[in-house]
């Protein structure tokens, strides 16, 4: 096998492994998030927000991670969106 093809193959395998690992981590985070929601749901002390993407209800402090993990949103975009939601909520409470 010529070295360039071999290098390409190695690269391909590496990329595939990274993608698999990412998927795996996302899945774990998702399960962890669901578990957290289930655990904290009975105490309604924490503010609940509605996800703008899927209309799911979850705690405000979990929203950023939910957007990133569940909706593949970029970290900065998710943080921005949560910030906007927060300020809108604060305004409506005034
Ligand atoms: Zn959502």
PDB file of the backbone (N, CA, C, O) and the ligand in Angstrom, with CONECT records:
HET     ZN  A 101       1
ATOM      1  N   UNK A   1       0.865  -1.203   0.000  1.00  0.00           N
ATOM      2  CA  UNK A   1       0.000   0.000   0.000  1.00  0.00           C
ATOM      3  C   UNK A   1       0.890   1.238   0.000  1.00  0.00           C
ATOM      4  O   UNK A   1       1.868   1.303   0.746  1.00  0.00           O
ATOM      5  N   UNK A   2       0.555   2.216  -0.832  1.00  0.00           N
ATOM      6  CA  UNK A   2       1.454   3.367  -0.884  1.00  0.00           C
ATOM      7  C   UNK A   2       1.197   4.294   0.315  1.00  0.00           C
ATOM      8  O   UNK A   2       0.069   4.417   0.793  1.00  0.00           O
ATOM      9  N   UNK A   3       2.259   4.933   0.781  1.00  0.00           N
ATOM     10  CA  UNK A   3       2.199   5.661   2.060  1.00  0.00           C
ATOM     11  C   UNK A   3       1.137   6.750   2.098  1.00  0.00           C
ATOM     12  O   UNK A   3       0.567   7.022   3.154  1.00  0.00           O
ATOM     13  N   UNK A   4       0.869   7.370   0.967  1.00  0.00           N
ATOM     14  CA  UNK A   4      -0.126   8.458   0.985  1.00  0.00           C
ATOM     15  C   UNK A   4      -1.528   7.902   1.219  1.00  0.00           C
ATOM     16  O   UNK A   4      -2.314   8.474   1.974  1.00  0.00           O
ATOM     17  N   UNK A   5      -1.830   6.792   0.570  1.00  0.00           N
ATOM     18  CA  UNK A   5      -3.130   6.150   0.755  1.00  0.00           C
ATOM     19  C   UNK A   5      -3.275   5.684   2.204  1.00  0.00           C
ATOM     20  O   UNK A   5      -4.342   5.781   2.811  1.00  0.00           O
ATOM     21  N   UNK A   6      -2.165   5.176   2.730  1.00  0.00           N
ATOM     22  CA  UNK A   6      -2.172   4.700   4.112  1.00  0.00           C
ATOM     23  C   UNK A   6      -2.458   5.842   5.074  1.00  0.00           C
ATOM     24  O   UNK A   6      -3.227   5.705   6.025  1.00  0.00           O
ATOM     25  N   UNK A   7      -1.808   6.989   4.796  1.00  0.00           N
ATOM     26  CA  UNK A   7      -1.993   8.184   5.618  1.00  0.00           C
ATOM     27  C   UNK A   7      -3.455   8.637   5.561  1.00  0.00           C
ATOM     28  O   UNK A   7      -4.061   9.001   6.568  1.00  0.00           O
ATOM     29  N   UNK A   8      -3.993   8.599   4.332  1.00  0.00           N
ATOM     30  CA  UNK A   8      -5.390   8.999   4.140  1.00  0.00           C
ATOM     31  C   UNK A   8      -6.319   8.099   4.928  1.00  0.00           C
ATOM     32  O   UNK A   8      -7.282   8.564   5.537  1.00  0.00           O
ATOM     33  N   UNK A   9      -6.027   6.817   4.912  1.00  0.00           N
ATOM     34  CA  UNK A   9      -6.849   5.839   5.618  1.00  0.00           C
ATOM     35  C   UNK A   9      -6.797   6.099   7.125  1.00  0.00           C
ATOM     36  O   UNK A   9      -7.821   6.087   7.808  1.00  0.00           O
ATOM     37  N   UNK A  10      -5.577   6.334   7.628  1.00  0.00           N
ATOM     38  CA  UNK A  10      -5.403   6.620   9.052  1.00  0.00           C
ATOM     39  C   UNK A  10      -6.187   7.867   9.437  1.00  0.00           C
ATOM     40  O   UNK A  10      -6.849   7.901  10.474  1.00  0.00           O
ATOM     41  N   UNK A  11      -6.106   8.872   8.606  1.00  0.00           N
ATOM     42  CA  UNK A  11      -6.802  10.125   8.859  1.00  0.00           C
ATOM     43  C   UNK A  11      -8.312   9.880   8.899  1.00  0.00           C
ATOM     44  O   UNK A  11      -9.020  10.367   9.780  1.00  0.00           O
ATOM     45  N   UNK A  12      -8.777   9.108   7.916  1.00  0.00           N
ATOM     46  CA  UNK A  12     -10.205   8.791   7.850  1.00  0.00           C
ATOM     47  C   UNK A  12     -10.671   8.075   9.103  1.00  0.00           C
ATOM     48  O   UNK A  12     -11.730   8.383   9.650  1.00  0.00           O
ATOM     49  N   UNK A  13      -9.878   7.123   9.552  1.00  0.00           N
ATOM     50  CA  UNK A  13     -10.241   6.366  10.758  1.00  0.00           C
ATOM     51  C   UNK A  13     -10.261   7.282  11.972  1.00  0.00           C
ATOM     52  O   UNK A  13     -11.147   7.192  12.821  1.00  0.00           O
ATOM     53  N   UNK A  14      -9.257   8.175  12.041  1.00  0.00           N
ATOM     54  CA  UNK A  14      -9.183   9.105  13.173  1.00  0.00           C
ATOM     55  C   UNK A  14     -10.417  10.001  13.219  1.00  0.00           C
ATOM     56  O   UNK A  14     -11.009  10.203  14.279  1.00  0.00           O
ATOM     57  N   UNK A  15     -10.798  10.535  12.056  1.00  0.00           N
ATOM     58  CA  UNK A  15     -11.978  11.417  11.989  1.00  0.00           C
ATOM     59  C   UNK A  15     -13.224  10.653  12.419  1.00  0.00           C
ATOM     60  O   UNK A  15     -14.055  11.164  13.169  1.00  0.00           O
ATOM     61  N   UNK A  16     -13.338   9.428  11.935  1.00  0.00           N
ATOM     62  CA  UNK A  16     -14.488   8.591  12.268  1.00  0.00           C
ATOM     63  C   UNK A  16     -14.568   8.350  13.771  1.00  0.00           C
ATOM     64  O   UNK A  16     -15.643   8.411  14.368  1.00  0.00           O
ATOM     65  N   UNK A  17     -13.406   8.074  14.375  1.00  0.00           N
ATOM     66  CA  UNK A  17     -13.359   7.832  15.812  1.00  0.00           C
ATOM     67  C   UNK A  17     -13.778   9.072  16.590  1.00  0.00           C
ATOM     68  O   UNK A  17     -14.514   8.983  17.572  1.00  0.00           O
ATOM     69  N   UNK A  18     -13.298  10.234  16.136  1.00  0.00           N
ATOM     70  CA  UNK A  18     -13.645  11.483  16.818  1.00  0.00           C
ATOM     71  C   UNK A  18     -15.153  11.725  16.737  1.00  0.00           C
ATOM     72  O   UNK A  18     -15.777  12.129  17.719  1.00  0.00           O
ATOM     73  N   UNK A  19     -15.729  11.478  15.567  1.00  0.00           N
ATOM     74  CA  UNK A  19     -17.171  11.674  15.386  1.00  0.00           C
ATOM     75  C   UNK A  19     -17.957  10.739  16.296  1.00  0.00           C
ATOM     76  O   UNK A  19     -18.941  11.138  16.919  1.00  0.00           O
ATOM     77  N   UNK A  20     -17.508   9.491  16.363  1.00  0.00           N
ATOM     78  CA  UNK A  20     -18.180   8.520  17.224  1.00  0.00           C
ATOM     79  C   UNK A  20     -18.108   8.947  18.679  1.00  0.00           C
ATOM     80  O   UNK A  20     -19.082   8.846  19.425  1.00  0.00           O
ATOM     81  N   UNK A  21     -16.930   9.426  19.065  1.00  0.00           N
ATOM     82  CA  UNK A  21     -16.715   9.855  20.441  1.00  0.00           C
ATOM     83  C   UNK A  21     -17.624  11.039  20.770  1.00  0.00           C
ATOM     84  O   UNK A  21     -18.207  11.106  21.852  1.00  0.00           O
ATOM     85  N   UNK A  22     -17.734  11.971  19.822  1.00  0.00           N
ATOM     86  CA  UNK A  22     -18.589  13.134  20.020  1.00  0.00           C
ATOM     87  C   UNK A  22     -20.034  12.718  20.229  1.00  0.00           C
ATOM     88  O   UNK A  22     -20.717  13.210  21.126  1.00  0.00           O
ATOM     89  N   UNK A  23     -20.481  11.809  19.392  1.00  0.00           N
ATOM     90  CA  UNK A  23     -21.846  11.292  19.490  1.00  0.00           C
ATOM     91  C   UNK A  23     -22.081  10.686  20.859  1.00  0.00           C
ATOM     92  O   UNK A  23     -23.102  10.914  21.508  1.00  0.00           O
ATOM     93  N   UNK A  24     -21.094   9.906  21.271  1.00  0.00           N
ATOM     94  CA  UNK A  24     -21.167   9.196  22.536  1.00  0.00           C
ATOM     95  C   UNK A  24     -21.288  10.191  23.694  1.00  0.00           C
ATOM     96  O   UNK A  24     -22.119  10.026  24.587  1.00  0.00           O
ATOM     97  N   UNK A  25     -20.440  11.230  23.661  1.00  0.00           N
ATOM     98  CA  UNK A  25     -20.452  12.231  24.719  1.00  0.00           C
ATOM     99  C   UNK A  25     -21.790  12.968  24.741  1.00  0.00           C
ATOM    100  O   UNK A  25     -22.358  13.207  25.807  1.00  0.00           O
ATOM    101  N   UNK A  26     -22.283  13.322  23.565  1.00  0.00           N
ATOM    102  CA  UNK A  26     -23.575  13.992  23.464  1.00  0.00           C
ATOM    103  C   UNK A  26     -24.677  13.140  24.082  1.00  0.00           C
ATOM    104  O   UNK A  26     -25.519  13.630  24.834  1.00  0.00           O
ATOM    105  N   UNK A  27     -24.649  11.867  23.750  1.00  0.00           N
ATOM    106  CA  UNK A  27     -25.669  10.938  24.246  1.00  0.00           C
ATOM    107  C   UNK A  27     -25.632  10.893  25.774  1.00  0.00           C
ATOM    108  O   UNK A  27     -26.670  10.940  26.434  1.00  0.00           O
ATOM    109  N   UNK A  28     -24.426  10.802  26.319  1.00  0.00           N
ATOM    110  CA  UNK A  28     -24.262  10.764  27.780  1.00  0.00           C
ATOM    111  C   UNK A  28     -24.803  12.041  28.396  1.00  0.00           C
ATOM    112  O   UNK A  28     -25.535  12.003  29.385  1.00  0.00           O
ATOM    113  N   UNK A  29     -24.435  13.184  27.802  1.00  0.00           N
ATOM    114  CA  UNK A  29     -24.890  14.469  28.335  1.00  0.00           C
ATOM    115  C   UNK A  29     -26.407  14.572  28.277  1.00  0.00           C
ATOM    116  O   UNK A  29     -27.035  15.117  29.185  1.00  0.00           O
ATOM    117  N   UNK A  30     -26.991  14.048  27.211  1.00  0.00           N
ATOM    118  CA  UNK A  30     -28.438  14.106  27.029  1.00  0.00           C
ATOM    119  C   UNK A  30     -29.142  13.287  28.123  1.00  0.00           C
ATOM    120  O   UNK A  30     -30.109  13.740  28.735  1.00  0.00           O
ATOM    121  N   UNK A  31     -28.633  12.085  28.347  1.00  0.00           N
ATOM    122  CA  UNK A  31     -29.200  11.224  29.383  1.00  0.00           C
ATOM    123  C   UNK A  31     -29.058  11.879  30.748  1.00  0.00           C
ATOM    124  O   UNK A  31     -29.966  11.845  31.578  1.00  0.00           O
ATOM    125  N   UNK A  32     -27.902  12.471  30.952  1.00  0.00           N
ATOM    126  CA  UNK A  32     -27.616  13.128  32.219  1.00  0.00           C
ATOM    127  C   UNK A  32     -28.575  14.297  32.434  1.00  0.00           C
ATOM    128  O   UNK A  32     -29.073  14.519  33.538  1.00  0.00           O
ATOM    129  N   UNK A  33     -28.819  15.029  31.366  1.00  0.00           N
ATOM    130  CA  UNK A  33     -29.730  16.173  31.423  1.00  0.00           C
ATOM    131  C   UNK A  33     -31.138  15.703  31.778  1.00  0.00           C
ATOM    132  O   UNK A  33     -31.794  16.284  32.642  1.00  0.00           O
ATOM    133  N   UNK A  34     -31.598  14.646  31.105  1.00  0.00           N
ATOM    134  CA  UNK A  34     -32.936  14.123  31.373  1.00  0.00           C
ATOM    135  C   UNK A  34     -33.063  13.677  32.819  1.00  0.00           C
ATOM    136  O   UNK A  34     -34.079  13.900  33.476  1.00  0.00           O
ATOM    137  N   UNK A  35     -32.003  13.042  33.291  1.00  0.00           N
ATOM    138  CA  UNK A  35     -31.999  12.571  34.671  1.00  0.00           C
ATOM    139  C   UNK A  35     -32.106  13.760  35.630  1.00  0.00           C
ATOM    140  O   UNK A  35     -32.866  13.725  36.599  1.00  0.00           O
ATOM    141  N   UNK A  36     -31.339  14.803  35.347  1.00  0.00           N
ATOM    142  CA  UNK A  36     -31.368  16.010  36.161  1.00  0.00           C
ATOM    143  C   UNK A  36     -32.760  16.615  36.195  1.00  0.00           C
ATOM    144  O   UNK A  36     -33.249  17.011  37.253  1.00  0.00           O
ATOM    145  N   UNK A  37     -33.394  16.683  35.033  1.00  0.00           N
ATOM    146  CA  UNK A  37     -34.724  17.277  34.940  1.00  0.00           C
ATOM    147  C   UNK A  37     -35.694  16.464  35.780  1.00  0.00           C
ATOM    148  O   UNK A  37     -36.512  17.019  36.513  1.00  0.00           O
ATOM    149  N   UNK A  38     -35.599  15.142  35.667  1.00  0.00           N
ATOM    150  CA  UNK A  38     -36.490  14.289  36.433  1.00  0.00           C
ATOM    151  C   UNK A  38     -36.283  14.455  37.931  1.00  0.00           C
ATOM    152  O   UNK A  38     -37.237  14.464  38.710  1.00  0.00           O
ATOM    153  N   UNK A  39     -35.030  14.584  38.314  1.00  0.00           N
ATOM    154  CA  UNK A  39     -34.730  14.690  39.740  1.00  0.00           C
ATOM    155  C   UNK A  39     -35.243  15.983  40.339  1.00  0.00           C
ATOM    156  O   UNK A  39     -35.762  15.995  41.455  1.00  0.00           O
ATOM    157  N   UNK A  40     -35.100  17.078  39.597  1.00  0.00           N
ATOM    158  CA  UNK A  40     -35.400  18.379  40.179  1.00  0.00           C
ATOM    159  C   UNK A  40     -36.841  18.800  39.927  1.00  0.00           C
ATOM    160  O   UNK A  40     -37.324  19.761  40.526  1.00  0.00           O
ATOM    161  N   UNK A  41     -37.524  18.085  39.045  1.00  0.00           N
ATOM    162  CA  UNK A  41     -38.869  18.491  38.668  1.00  0.00           C
ATOM    163  C   UNK A  41     -39.826  18.699  39.846  1.00  0.00           C
ATOM    164  O   UNK A  41     -40.571  19.679  39.838  1.00  0.00           O
ATOM    165  N   UNK A  42     -39.841  17.826  40.858  1.00  0.00           N
ATOM    166  CA  UNK A  42     -40.811  18.005  41.936  1.00  0.00           C
ATOM    167  C   UNK A  42     -40.638  19.301  42.728  1.00  0.00           C
ATOM    168  O   UNK A  42     -41.629  19.885  43.165  1.00  0.00           O
ATOM    169  N   UNK A  43     -39.413  19.758  42.921  1.00  0.00           N
ATOM    170  CA  UNK A  43     -39.275  21.036  43.623  1.00  0.00           C
ATOM    171  C   UNK A  43     -39.328  22.149  42.585  1.00  0.00           C
ATOM    172  O   UNK A  43     -38.440  22.256  41.739  1.00  0.00           O
ATOM    173  N   UNK A  44     -40.334  22.949  42.647  1.00  0.00           N
ATOM    174  CA  UNK A  44     -40.530  23.936  41.588  1.00  0.00           C
ATOM    175  C   UNK A  44     -39.912  25.268  42.004  1.00  0.00           C
ATOM    176  O   UNK A  44     -40.449  26.335  41.708  1.00  0.00           O
ATOM    177  N   UNK A  45     -38.788  25.191  42.686  1.00  0.00           N
ATOM    178  CA  UNK A  45     -38.159  26.394  43.195  1.00  0.00           C
ATOM    179  C   UNK A  45     -37.389  27.136  42.104  1.00  0.00           C
ATOM    180  O   UNK A  45     -37.296  28.363  42.109  1.00  0.00           O
ATOM    181  N   UNK A  46     -36.845  26.362  41.174  1.00  0.00           N
ATOM    182  CA  UNK A  46     -36.005  26.989  40.157  1.00  0.00           C
ATOM    183  C   UNK A  46     -36.870  27.488  39.002  1.00  0.00           C
ATOM    184  O   UNK A  46     -37.885  26.880  38.660  1.00  0.00           O
ATOM    185  N   UNK A  47     -36.453  28.597  38.413  1.00  0.00           N
ATOM    186  CA  UNK A  47     -37.238  29.131  37.299  1.00  0.00           C
ATOM    187  C   UNK A  47     -37.222  28.198  36.104  1.00  0.00           C
ATOM    188  O   UNK A  47     -36.181  27.644  35.750  1.00  0.00           O
ATOM    189  N   UNK A  48     -38.375  28.029  35.487  1.00  0.00           N
ATOM    190  CA  UNK A  48     -38.510  27.144  34.331  1.00  0.00           C
ATOM    191  C   UNK A  48     -38.626  27.997  33.075  1.00  0.00           C
ATOM    192  O   UNK A  48     -39.341  28.998  33.052  1.00  0.00           O
ATOM    193  N   UNK A  49     -37.920  27.590  32.045  1.00  0.00           N
ATOM    194  CA  UNK A  49     -38.003  28.299  30.769  1.00  0.00           C
ATOM    195  C   UNK A  49     -38.535  27.360  29.705  1.00  0.00           C
ATOM    196  O   UNK A  49     -38.475  26.139  29.848  1.00  0.00           O
ATOM    197  N   UNK A  50     -39.049  27.935  28.649  1.00  0.00           N
ATOM    198  CA  UNK A  50     -39.511  27.139  27.521  1.00  0.00           C
ATOM    199  C   UNK A  50     -38.475  27.228  26.409  1.00  0.00           C
ATOM    200  O   UNK A  50     -38.056  28.316  26.012  1.00  0.00           O
ATOM    201  N   UNK A  51     -38.076  26.078  25.922  1.00  0.00           N
ATOM    202  CA  UNK A  51     -37.073  26.049  24.865  1.00  0.00           C
ATOM    203  C   UNK A  51     -37.661  26.647  23.586  1.00  0.00           C
ATOM    204  O   UNK A  51     -38.731  26.226  23.145  1.00  0.00           O
ATOM    205  N   UNK A  52     -36.977  27.617  22.989  1.00  0.00           N
ATOM    206  CA  UNK A  52     -37.506  28.250  21.775  1.00  0.00           C
ATOM    207  C   UNK A  52     -37.466  27.341  20.560  1.00  0.00           C
ATOM    208  O   UNK A  52     -38.124  27.619  19.558  1.00  0.00           O
ATOM    209  N   UNK A  53     -36.705  26.265  20.636  1.00  0.00           N
ATOM    210  CA  UNK A  53     -36.568  25.388  19.473  1.00  0.00           C
ATOM    211  C   UNK A  53     -37.602  24.262  19.510  1.00  0.00           C
ATOM    212  O   UNK A  53     -38.289  24.020  18.518  1.00  0.00           O
ATOM    213  N   UNK A  54     -37.716  23.572  20.654  1.00  0.00           N
ATOM    214  CA  UNK A  54     -38.598  22.400  20.712  1.00  0.00           C
ATOM    215  C   UNK A  54     -39.770  22.593  21.666  1.00  0.00           C
ATOM    216  O   UNK A  54     -40.564  21.674  21.863  1.00  0.00           O
ATOM    217  N   UNK A  55     -39.890  23.803  22.274  1.00  0.00           N
ATOM    218  CA  UNK A  55     -40.988  24.103  23.199  1.00  0.00           C
ATOM    219  C   UNK A  55     -40.969  23.235  24.450  1.00  0.00           C
ATOM    220  O   UNK A  55     -41.951  23.174  25.190  1.00  0.00           O
ATOM    221  N   UNK A  56     -39.852  22.570  24.677  1.00  0.00           N
ATOM    222  CA  UNK A  56     -39.746  21.767  25.883  1.00  0.00           C
ATOM    223  C   UNK A  56     -39.534  22.673  27.092  1.00  0.00           C
ATOM    224  O   UNK A  56     -38.937  23.743  26.977  1.00  0.00           O
ATOM    225  N   UNK A  57     -40.026  22.237  28.248  1.00  0.00           N
ATOM    226  CA  UNK A  57     -39.860  23.052  29.437  1.00  0.00           C
ATOM    227  C   UNK A  57     -38.742  22.478  30.284  1.00  0.00           C
ATOM    228  O   UNK A  57     -38.732  21.291  30.609  1.00  0.00           O
ATOM    229  N   UNK A  58     -37.796  23.347  30.638  1.00  0.00           N
ATOM    230  CA  UNK A  58     -36.731  22.906  31.520  1.00  0.00           C
ATOM    231  C   UNK A  58     -36.180  24.088  32.288  1.00  0.00           C
ATOM    232  O   UNK A  58     -36.456  25.244  31.966  1.00  0.00           O
ATOM    233  N   UNK A  59     -35.396  23.780  33.311  1.00  0.00           N
ATOM    234  CA  UNK A  59     -34.878  24.839  34.159  1.00  0.00           C
ATOM    235  C   UNK A  59     -33.994  25.794  33.375  1.00  0.00           C
ATOM    236  O   UNK A  59     -33.269  25.403  32.460  1.00  0.00           O
ATOM    237  N   UNK A  60     -34.078  27.048  33.762  1.00  0.00           N
ATOM    238  CA  UNK A  60     -33.340  28.086  33.035  1.00  0.00           C
ATOM    239  C   UNK A  60     -31.850  27.789  32.981  1.00  0.00           C
ATOM    240  O   UNK A  60     -31.204  28.000  31.955  1.00  0.00           O
ATOM    241  N   UNK A  61     -31.306  27.299  34.090  1.00  0.00           N
ATOM    242  CA  UNK A  61     -29.860  27.093  34.098  1.00  0.00           C
ATOM    243  C   UNK A  61     -29.440  25.896  33.261  1.00  0.00           C
ATOM    244  O   UNK A  61     -28.251  25.714  33.001  1.00  0.00           O
ATOM    245  N   UNK A  62     -30.390  25.081  32.838  1.00  0.00           N
ATOM    246  CA  UNK A  62     -30.052  23.943  31.974  1.00  0.00           C
ATOM    247  C   UNK A  62     -30.238  24.290  30.500  1.00  0.00           C
ATOM    248  O   UNK A  62     -29.856  23.526  29.614  1.00  0.00           O
ATOM    249  N   UNK A  63     -30.833  25.459  30.255  1.00  0.00           N
ATOM    250  CA  UNK A  63     -31.208  25.814  28.887  1.00  0.00           C
ATOM    251  C   UNK A  63     -29.997  25.904  27.952  1.00  0.00           C
ATOM    252  O   UNK A  63     -30.025  25.380  26.838  1.00  0.00           O
ATOM    253  N   UNK A  64     -28.946  26.563  28.410  1.00  0.00           N
ATOM    254  CA  UNK A  64     -27.767  26.733  27.547  1.00  0.00           C
ATOM    255  C   UNK A  64     -27.244  25.368  27.117  1.00  0.00           C
ATOM    256  O   UNK A  64     -26.974  25.132  25.939  1.00  0.00           O
ATOM    257  N   UNK A  65     -27.107  24.485  28.086  1.00  0.00           N
ATOM    258  CA  UNK A  65     -26.572  23.167  27.751  1.00  0.00           C
ATOM    259  C   UNK A  65     -27.551  22.396  26.859  1.00  0.00           C
ATOM    260  O   UNK A  65     -27.143  21.674  25.949  1.00  0.00           O
ATOM    261  N   UNK A  66     -28.842  22.561  27.135  1.00  0.00           N
ATOM    262  CA  UNK A  66     -29.864  21.889  26.333  1.00  0.00           C
ATOM    263  C   UNK A  66     -29.764  22.315  24.865  1.00  0.00           C
ATOM    264  O   UNK A  66     -29.838  21.484  23.960  1.00  0.00           O
ATOM    265  N   UNK A  67     -29.595  23.617  24.647  1.00  0.00           N
ATOM    266  CA  UNK A  67     -29.501  24.132  23.274  1.00  0.00           C
ATOM    267  C   UNK A  67     -28.275  23.575  22.573  1.00  0.00           C
ATOM    268  O   UNK A  67     -28.325  23.208  21.399  1.00  0.00           O
ATOM    269  N   UNK A  68     -27.171  23.519  23.313  1.00  0.00           N
ATOM    270  CA  UNK A  68     -25.932  23.037  22.715  1.00  0.00           C
ATOM    271  C   UNK A  68     -26.023  21.542  22.428  1.00  0.00           C
ATOM    272  O   UNK A  68     -25.703  21.088  21.330  1.00  0.00           O
ATOM    273  N   UNK A  69     -26.459  20.792  23.420  1.00  0.00           N
ATOM    274  CA  UNK A  69     -26.432  19.336  23.315  1.00  0.00           C
ATOM    275  C   UNK A  69     -27.564  18.815  22.435  1.00  0.00           C
ATOM    276  O   UNK A  69     -27.336  18.015  21.527  1.00  0.00           O
ATOM    277  N   UNK A  70     -28.781  19.271  22.708  1.00  0.00           N
ATOM    278  CA  UNK A  70     -29.930  18.695  22.010  1.00  0.00           C
ATOM    279  C   UNK A  70     -30.119  19.288  20.623  1.00  0.00           C
ATOM    280  O   UNK A  70     -30.532  18.594  19.694  1.00  0.00           O
ATOM    281  N   UNK A  71     -29.816  20.577  20.484  1.00  0.00           N
ATOM    282  CA  UNK A  71     -30.102  21.217  19.194  1.00  0.00           C
ATOM    283  C   UNK A  71     -28.842  21.570  18.410  1.00  0.00           C
ATOM    284  O   UNK A  71     -28.905  22.333  17.446  1.00  0.00           O
ATOM    285  N   UNK A  72     -27.715  21.029  18.812  1.00  0.00           N
ATOM    286  CA  UNK A  72     -26.450  21.245  18.080  1.00  0.00           C
ATOM    287  C   UNK A  72     -26.128  22.722  17.870  1.00  0.00           C
ATOM    288  O   UNK A  72     -25.549  23.103  16.852  1.00  0.00           O
ATOM    289  N   UNK A  73     -26.506  23.542  18.834  1.00  0.00           N
ATOM    290  CA  UNK A  73     -26.277  24.971  18.676  1.00  0.00           C
ATOM    291  C   UNK A  73     -24.856  25.329  19.107  1.00  0.00           C
ATOM    292  O   UNK A  73     -24.269  24.675  19.969  1.00  0.00           O
ATOM    293  N   UNK A  74     -24.316  26.383  18.489  1.00  0.00           N
ATOM    294  CA  UNK A  74     -22.992  26.813  18.903  1.00  0.00           C
ATOM    295  C   UNK A  74     -23.077  27.427  20.296  1.00  0.00           C
ATOM    296  O   UNK A  74     -24.094  28.009  20.673  1.00  0.00           O
ATOM    297  N   UNK A  75     -21.995  27.285  21.047  1.00  0.00           N
ATOM    298  CA  UNK A  75     -21.977  27.724  22.443  1.00  0.00           C
ATOM    299  C   UNK A  75     -22.334  29.206  22.559  1.00  0.00           C
ATOM    300  O   UNK A  75     -23.163  29.596  23.381  1.00  0.00           O
ATOM    301  N   UNK A  76     -21.692  30.023  21.719  1.00  0.00           N
ATOM    302  CA  UNK A  76     -21.922  31.466  21.793  1.00  0.00           C
ATOM    303  C   UNK A  76     -23.364  31.816  21.446  1.00  0.00           C
ATOM    304  O   UNK A  76     -23.982  32.666  22.086  1.00  0.00           O
ATOM    305  N   UNK A  77     -23.884  31.150  20.426  1.00  0.00           N
ATOM    306  CA  UNK A  77     -25.250  31.428  19.991  1.00  0.00           C
ATOM    307  C   UNK A  77     -26.240  31.039  21.089  1.00  0.00           C
ATOM    308  O   UNK A  77     -27.197  31.762  21.367  1.00  0.00           O
ATOM    309  N   UNK A  78     -25.993  29.894  21.700  1.00  0.00           N
ATOM    310  CA  UNK A  78     -26.871  29.416  22.769  1.00  0.00           C
ATOM    311  C   UNK A  78     -26.860  30.390  23.941  1.00  0.00           C
ATOM    312  O   UNK A  78     -27.908  30.723  24.495  1.00  0.00           O
ATOM    313  N   UNK A  79     -25.667  30.844  24.312  1.00  0.00           N
ATOM    314  CA  UNK A  79     -25.546  31.770  25.438  1.00  0.00           C
ATOM    315  C   UNK A  79     -26.274  33.071  25.132  1.00  0.00           C
ATOM    316  O   UNK A  79     -26.935  33.653  25.991  1.00  0.00           O
ATOM    317  N   UNK A  80     -26.136  33.508  23.894  1.00  0.00           N
ATOM    318  CA  UNK A  80     -26.790  34.743  23.456  1.00  0.00           C
ATOM    319  C   UNK A  80     -28.311  34.600  23.553  1.00  0.00           C
ATOM    320  O   UNK A  80     -29.006  35.474  24.072  1.00  0.00           O
ATOM    321  N   UNK A  81     -28.797  33.484  23.043  1.00  0.00           N
ATOM    322  CA  UNK A  81     -30.238  33.225  23.033  1.00  0.00           C
ATOM    323  C   UNK A  81     -30.793  33.176  24.457  1.00  0.00           C
ATOM    324  O   UNK A  81     -31.854  33.735  24.737  1.00  0.00           O
ATOM    325  N   UNK A  82     -30.075  32.511  25.341  1.00  0.00           N
ATOM    326  CA  UNK A  82     -30.518  32.403  26.731  1.00  0.00           C
ATOM    327  C   UNK A  82     -30.528  33.788  27.376  1.00  0.00           C
ATOM    328  O   UNK A  82     -31.410  34.115  28.169  1.00  0.00           O
ATOM    329  N   UNK A  83     -29.537  34.586  27.021  1.00  0.00           N
ATOM    330  CA  UNK A  83     -29.455  35.943  27.567  1.00  0.00           C
ATOM    331  C   UNK A  83     -30.661  36.767  27.112  1.00  0.00           C
ATOM    332  O   UNK A  83     -31.256  37.502  27.902  1.00  0.00           O
ATOM    333  N   UNK A  84     -31.012  36.637  25.842  1.00  0.00           N
ATOM    334  CA  UNK A  84     -32.179  37.348  25.301  1.00  0.00           C
ATOM    335  C   UNK A  84     -33.443  36.899  26.019  1.00  0.00           C
ATOM    336  O   UNK A  84     -34.280  37.719  26.396  1.00  0.00           O
ATOM    337  N   UNK A  85     -33.575  35.571  26.207  1.00  0.00           N
ATOM    338  CA  UNK A  85     -34.750  35.041  26.893  1.00  0.00           C
ATOM    339  C   UNK A  85     -34.846  35.589  28.304  1.00  0.00           C
ATOM    340  O   UNK A  85     -35.931  35.914  28.787  1.00  0.00           O
ATOM    341  N   UNK A  86     -33.696  35.686  28.959  1.00  0.00           N
ATOM    342  CA  UNK A  86     -33.648  36.183  30.328  1.00  0.00           C
ATOM    343  C   UNK A  86     -34.118  37.633  30.410  1.00  0.00           C
ATOM    344  O   UNK A  86     -34.914  38.000  31.275  1.00  0.00           O
ATOM    345  N   UNK A  87     -33.606  38.442  29.493  1.00  0.00           N
ATOM    346  CA  UNK A  87     -33.954  39.857  29.552  1.00  0.00           C
ATOM    347  C   UNK A  87     -35.426  40.063  29.196  1.00  0.00           C
ATOM    348  O   UNK A  87     -36.084  40.953  29.735  1.00  0.00           O
ATOM    349  N   UNK A  88     -35.944  39.223  28.274  1.00  0.00           N
ATOM    350  CA  UNK A  88     -37.365  39.310  27.924  1.00  0.00           C
ATOM    351  C   UNK A  88     -38.223  38.951  29.127  1.00  0.00           C
ATOM    352  O   UNK A  88     -39.244  39.584  29.396  1.00  0.00           O
ATOM    353  N   UNK A  89     -37.792  37.933  29.835  1.00  0.00           N
ATOM    354  CA  UNK A  89     -38.537  37.484  31.004  1.00  0.00           C
ATOM    355  C   UNK A  89     -38.520  38.555  32.089  1.00  0.00           C
ATOM    356  O   UNK A  89     -39.533  38.824  32.735  1.00  0.00           O
ATOM    357  N   UNK A  90     -37.346  39.163  32.276  1.00  0.00           N
ATOM    358  CA  UNK A  90     -37.207  40.211  33.282  1.00  0.00           C
ATOM    359  C   UNK A  90     -38.111  41.389  32.947  1.00  0.00           C
ATOM    360  O   UNK A  90     -38.704  42.001  33.835  1.00  0.00           O
ATOM    361  N   UNK A  91     -38.210  41.699  31.664  1.00  0.00           N
ATOM    362  CA  UNK A  91     -39.055  42.806  31.230  1.00  0.00           C
ATOM    363  C   UNK A  91     -40.527  42.513  31.481  1.00  0.00           C
ATOM    364  O   UNK A  91     -41.279  43.379  31.928  1.00  0.00           O
ATOM    365  N   UNK A  92     -40.932  41.270  31.186  1.00  0.00           N
ATOM    366  CA  UNK A  92     -42.335  40.935  31.359  1.00  0.00           C
ATOM    367  C   UNK A  92     -42.737  40.873  32.836  1.00  0.00           C
ATOM    368  O   UNK A  92     -43.917  40.960  33.178  1.00  0.00           O
ATOM    369  N   UNK A  93     -41.744  40.723  33.689  1.00  0.00           N
ATOM    370  CA  UNK A  93     -42.039  40.660  35.125  1.00  0.00           C
ATOM    371  C   UNK A  93     -42.097  42.039  35.765  1.00  0.00           C
ATOM    372  O   UNK A  93     -42.592  42.196  36.882  1.00  0.00           O
ATOM    373  N   UNK A  94     -41.594  43.025  35.057  1.00  0.00           N
ATOM    374  CA  UNK A  94     -41.568  44.365  35.623  1.00  0.00           C
ATOM    375  C   UNK A  94     -42.960  44.955  35.794  1.00  0.00           C
ATOM    376  O   UNK A  94     -43.098  46.086  36.262  1.00  0.00           O
TER     377      UNK A  94
HETATM  378 ZN    ZN A 101     -35.184  22.225  22.956  1.00  0.00          ZN
END
